[in-house]
Amino acid sequence: MLHFLGIGAQKAGTSWLYEQLRQHPELEFPLGKEPHFWNFPHDGAAVEAYLATFDAIPALAGEFTPAYGILPPETIAEIYARVPRLRLIYLIRNPIERAWSAAKMDCLLAGLEIATAPEAWLLEHIHSAGSRRRGDYVTSLCNWLSVYSAEQLLVLRYEQIQTAPEALLNRCFAHLGVATRDPAELRRAGSREMVFAGDPTPPPAPILAELRTLYGDAIRELGAKLHWDLSAWLRA
């Protein structure tokens, strides 16, 4: 059966997390990474076929699609109606850094050099509805927690991939109900290796200032909701 979903966030280390989770002998990803099933229109027959894919797997099976974090409430309710005992993983990153990373990725896809990309293009990107939704973690959490319990949803911070990757992975394994692994074993499996390392170019000063304005209140609200100290995010 479908046991777990990774629901985001985009540009928050989900490729690294997927690569690490899929090496666990008790976990399977029969559809690979980012099948996006729930992001597209589907009927009852399509849902049955999708779920049957996981039913055929003897291990604990799931999938990881970062865009699920921004699913509308009605789709989340539909998932809950079919899989109420689902385990969820939500990996989040400072929304200022996340938005800039996404802008750099899309700049490359548009055939632009980030160092010479027009400021107007960058401003339009960070203000776009899609970018704003992906950094609105409070709304995403509220939508998912409107149907799933807090115990079913594990929220992790991107920085832990750099500072304590083995501890982060073992939190995931414990959350999913599989055996934790020795940190040395995880290091041998690549826990300290980057996956799809992005361009390190920092945002120009005007873009950074705009990002801080866009996300300052959202960071404070998220910190209050999760009871986390996110003051470092405000200084990004």
Buried (B, 14 or more C-beta within 10 A) or exposed (E): BBBBBBBBBBBBBBBBBBBBBBBBEEBBBBBEBBBEBBBEEBEEEEBEEBBEBBEEBEBBBBBBBBBBBBBEEEBBEBBBEBBEEBBBBBBBBBBBBBBBBBBBBBBBEEEBEBEEBEEEEBBEBBEBEEBBBBBBBBBBBEBBBEBBEEEBBBBBBBBBBEEBBBBBBBBBBEBBEBEBBEBEEBEEBBBEEEBEEEBEEEBBEEBBEBBBEBBBEBBBBBBEBBEEEBEEBBEB
